[in-house]
Amino acid sequence: MASVQRSGSYKQFLARIWGALVGALFVWAVLAGSGGWLATAQARQAAQSSSDIVALATLPEQAQQTYRLILSGGPFPYPRKDGSVFGNRERQLPRHPRGYYLEYTVPTPGSRDRGARRIVCGGNSRTAPEVCYYTQDHYASFRRIVQ
């Protein structure tokens, strides 16, 4: 009878060890997975190469005009939308607190609506932004505007 009790407690001991190992493996997999996501996001932010930069003078005339309107404070063609908070839900731009980025419409000739082109600026001042980005594909990609 003593051997049965030892056998039972040994099996319980092994079950506990196995459970702890499986739990630790699960936690490690979750953390490694989130670390992989974080590394990917950081790599995307750090990968701003020269192709991610665009000179203001090479942008379409409508984008240059919108940029000038931003610096002068308007008036904007879509006053209810232009200057509104850009949430960066796509996480294409560096992370900042909500309200850091504001978006502005770049008119598209021949378009019946606002079109896909935008300038998104970030900073504490509406008329002197720290950084501005241009997107021609409705937030799928951005290029930092330089003068």
C-alpha positions in Angstrom: 0.0 0.0 0.0 2.9 2.3 0.7 4.2 1.8 -2.8 0.8 2.9 -4.2 0.9 6.1 -2.2 4.4 6.8 -3.3 3.5 6.1 -6.9 0.5 8.4 -6.7 2.4 11.2 -5.2 5.2 10.7 -7.7 2.7 11.0 -10.5 1.2 14.1 -9.0 4.7 15.5 -8.7 5.4 14.8 -12.4 2.1 16.3 -13.3 2.9 19.5 -11.4 6.3 19.8 -13.0 4.8 19.1 -16.5 2.1 21.8 -15.9 4.7 24.3 -14.7 6.9 23.6 -17.8 4.0 23.9 -20.2 2.9 27.2 -18.5 6.4 28.6 -18.6 6.7 27.6 -22.3 3.4 29.4 -23.0 4.5 32.6 -21.2 7.8 32.5 -23.1 6.0 32.1 -26.4 3.7 35.0 -25.7 6.5 37.2 -24.7 8.7 36.2 -27.6 5.8 36.9 -29.9 5.2 40.3 -28.5 8.9 41.0 -28.6 8.9 40.1 -32.3 6.0 42.5 -32.9 7.8 45.2 -31.0 11.0 44.6 -32.9 9.2 44.8 -36.2 7.5 48.1 -35.2 10.8 49.5 -34.1 12.5 48.3 -37.2 9.8 49.9 -39.3 10.3 53.3 -37.5 14.1 53.0 -37.8 14.0 52.1 -41.4 13.2 55.6 -42.6 15.5 55.6 -45.6 16.0 58.2 -48.2 13.0 56.8 -50.1 10.8 57.7 -47.1 11.7 61.3 -47.5 10.4 63.8 -50.1 11.3 67.3 -50.9 8.5 69.8 -50.6 9.3 71.2 -54.0 8.8 67.7 -55.7 5.3 67.2 -54.2 2.2 68.0 -56.4 1.3 71.7 -56.4 -1.8 70.9 -54.4 0.3 69.4 -51.6 2.6 72.4 -51.6 -0.4 74.7 -51.3 -1.8 72.6 -48.4 1.6 72.8 -46.7 1.6 76.6 -47.1 -2.0 76.7 -45.6 -0.8 74.6 -42.6 2.0 77.1 -41.9 -0.3 80.1 -42.2 -3.2 78.5 -40.3 -5.7 78.2 -43.2 -8.3 78.6 -44.4 -8.7 75.0 -45.5 -10.9 73.5 -48.2 -12.5 71.0 -45.8 -12.7 72.9 -42.5 -14.6 70.2 -40.6 -11.9 67.6 -41.5 -8.7 69.6 -42.0 -6.8 70.0 -38.7 -8.5 67.1 -37.1 -6.6 64.6 -35.0 -4.9 61.8 -36.9 -5.1 58.6 -34.7 -2.1 56.7 -36.4 -4.1 53.5 -36.1 -2.1 52.0 -39.0 1.0 52.7 -36.9 2.9 53.8 -39.9 4.3 56.9 -38.1 6.4 57.1 -35.0 4.2 56.6 -31.9 3.1 59.7 -30.0 0.3 60.5 -27.6 -3.1 61.1 -29.2 -3.5 64.6 -30.5 0.1 64.9 -31.6 -0.7 64.3 -35.2 -3.2 66.4 -37.2 -4.3 65.6 -40.8 -5.0 67.9 -43.8 -6.6 67.1 -47.1 -4.5 67.5 -50.3 -7.1 68.2 -53.0 -7.0 65.7 -55.9 -8.1 67.3 -59.2 -11.1 65.5 -60.7 -12.0 63.7 -57.5 -15.6 63.9 -56.3 -14.6 63.6 -52.7 -11.5 64.4 -50.5 -9.5 61.8 -52.4 -6.6 59.8 -50.9 -3.9 62.4 -50.5 -3.2 63.9 -47.1 -0.5 65.7 -45.2 -0.2 64.7 -41.5 1.8 66.9 -39.2 3.0 66.4 -35.7 4.0 68.7 -32.9 2.7 71.1 -30.3 2.0 74.0 -32.7 -0.5 73.9 -35.6 1.4 76.5 -37.6 4.9 75.4 -36.8 4.8 71.6 -36.8 7.9 69.6 -35.8 7.4 67.1 -38.7 5.0 66.6 -41.6 4.4 63.5 -43.7 2.8 63.1 -47.1 0.6 60.2 -48.1 -0.9 59.7 -51.6 -2.5 56.4 -50.8 -4.7 57.2 -47.8 -2.3 56.2 -45.0 -0.9 53.1 -46.6 2.5 54.7 -46.8 4.1 58.0 -45.7 7.1 60.1 -46.7 8.5 62.7 -44.4 8.5 66.2 -46.0 11.7 68.1 -46.0 12.3 71.6 -47.4 
